[in-house]
Amino acid sequence: MVGITDFCIFPPGLELPRVGGTKNPRVEEIRALKPDLVHMNFEENLERHARAIEEFAPVFVSEPKSVDDVRALLTTLGTMHDAREGAAQFVAAIDNERSLMPRREFTFACAIWKKPWMWCGGDTYVSNLIEGAGGKNVLGGEKRYPSREPQDIHADVIFLPDEPYLFTTDDAHEFPSRVIGPFPGHLFTWHGTRTVLGLRFLRELSL
């Protein structure tokens, strides 16, 4: 590993060059690090940045939209980086959390933004993650991130992660339903090894 984004916080104490954010990477600084491979995300990164980086390094773009996609991605990354054993351990941990998940049924909506209010549609990773805990997304028929006002959301549970938008306890008062949050958003919106913790968080909730 020769460089990371401004938002990389795991594992704690990383001391590597930071080369910008997902929407504003400093391409020339990345070039100077001479990476053998650059990882990018289809949803978070911009195509023009990928094209610029491809001029000097291979780019691997991922876009998992389900927990099964994450399992497959971890296996692929393990093969690419000669870390098959570590990848297999994370896949096993995902499978273990799924096997321990309580059987339950509840409807939900998960907000990701305010001004305007935006929610996770049925084709998102976040929706699939929560569905694995027995949830049914009331916006499951919508794609991507539909906009709805709080009064138009009718669900048993409202999830308010603290990123990408920093929801507060005041936001929770917008809803008559049960609200879970704010809570660490990386449990829902970061995939990969965070998937294990996201599933564990859901498993330990009383829903």
SVG drawing of the C-alpha trace seen along z (x, -y; Angstrom):
<svg xmlns="http://www.w3.org/2000/svg" viewBox="-47 -21 54 41">
<polyline fill="none" stroke="black" stroke-width="0.4" points="0.0,0.0 1.5,-3.3 -1.4,-5.8 -4.9,-6.2 -7.8,-8.7 -8.5,-11.5 -11.3,-9.4 -9.5,-6.2 -9.7,-5.7 -9.3,-1.9 -7.1,-0.5 -6.5,-3.3 -3.1,-5.0 -2.6,-4.8 0.6,-6.7 0.5,-6.7 0.3,-9.6 -3.2,-10.9 -4.1,-11.7 -7.5,-13.4 -11.1,-12.3 -13.2,-10.1 -14.5,-13.0 -11.3,-15.0 -8.2,-12.7 -4.9,-14.4 -4.0,-12.4 -0.4,-13.7 0.3,-12.8 -1.0,-9.3 1.2,-9.1 4.3,-10.1 3.7,-7.1 4.1,-4.7 1.3,-2.3 1.1,1.1 -2.7,1.0 -5.3,-1.6 -8.6,-0.6 -11.7,-2.7 -15.4,-2.4 -18.0,-2.8 -20.4,-4.9 -18.0,-7.0 -15.3,-7.8 -15.6,-9.7 -14.9,-8.2 -12.6,-11.1 -10.3,-10.4 -10.2,-6.7 -9.3,-7.5 -6.5,-9.8 -5.1,-7.2 -5.2,-4.5 -2.6,-6.4 0.0,-5.3 -1.5,-2.4 -4.1,0.4 -7.4,-0.4 -9.7,2.1 -13.3,0.8 -15.7,2.5 -19.5,2.0 -20.9,4.5 -24.7,4.1 -25.3,7.1 -23.7,9.0 -23.1,11.9 -21.3,9.4 -19.1,8.5 -18.2,12.1 -17.2,12.5 -15.2,9.3 -13.3,10.3 -12.4,13.6 -11.3,11.8 -9.2,9.3 -7.6,12.1 -6.5,13.8 -5.3,10.5 -3.2,9.6 -2.0,13.0 -4.1,12.8 -6.4,15.8 -6.3,16.9 -7.2,13.5 -10.0,13.1 -11.4,16.5 -11.5,15.6 -13.6,12.5 -15.9,14.5 -16.3,17.1 -17.1,14.3 -19.8,12.9 -21.3,16.4 -21.2,16.8 -23.0,13.6 -25.7,14.5 -26.2,17.9 -26.6,16.3 -29.1,13.6 -32.4,13.9 -35.5,14.7 -37.8,11.6 -39.8,9.4 -39.9,5.6 -40.3,2.8 -37.6,0.1 -36.2,-2.9 -32.6,-4.1 -31.8,-7.8 -28.6,-8.9 -29.1,-12.6 -31.1,-15.6 -31.9,-18.8 -33.4,-17.1 -34.2,-13.9 -32.8,-10.9 -33.2,-7.2 -31.6,-3.9 -33.6,-2.3 -34.0,1.4 -31.0,1.9 -28.4,0.6 -26.0,2.5 -27.4,0.8 -30.9,2.1 -29.6,5.6 -27.6,5.6 -30.7,4.7 -32.9,7.2 -30.5,9.9 -31.6,9.1 -35.3,9.7 -36.1,6.2 -38.4,5.2 -37.5,1.8 -40.6,-0.3 -38.7,-1.9 -37.6,1.4 -39.3,0.7 -37.2,-2.4 -33.7,-2.5 -30.7,-4.3 -31.6,-7.1 -35.1,-8.4 -36.2,-11.6 -39.1,-11.5 -40.1,-13.8 -40.2,-12.3 -44.0,-12.4 -44.2,-10.2 -42.1,-7.4 -44.2,-4.7 -42.0,-2.0 -41.5,-0.1 -37.9,-1.2 -36.0,-4.3 -32.3,-4.0 -30.2,-7.2 -26.5,-6.5 -24.1,-9.4 -22.6,-9.3 -22.6,-10.3 -24.9,-12.9 -24.3,-13.6 -27.8,-13.0 -28.5,-14.2 -30.9,-13.3 -33.0,-16.2 -33.6,-14.5 -34.9,-11.5 -37.8,-13.6 -39.1,-13.9 -40.5,-10.4 -43.3,-8.7 -41.7,-5.4 -38.9,-3.8 -35.6,-5.4 -32.2,-3.7 -29.5,-6.3 -27.5,-8.3 -25.0,-5.4 -21.6,-4.9 -22.5,-5.1 -19.5,-2.9 -21.5,0.1 -24.0,-0.3 -22.4,-2.3 -18.9,-0.8 -18.7,2.6 -15.9,5.2 -14.6,6.1 -17.1,3.6 -19.8,5.9 -19.0,8.3 -19.6,5.5 -22.7,4.2 -24.3,7.7 -23.2,8.0 -24.8,4.6 -28.1,5.7 -27.9,9.0 -27.5,7.5 -30.4,5.0 -33.8,5.7 -36.1,5.3"/>
</svg>
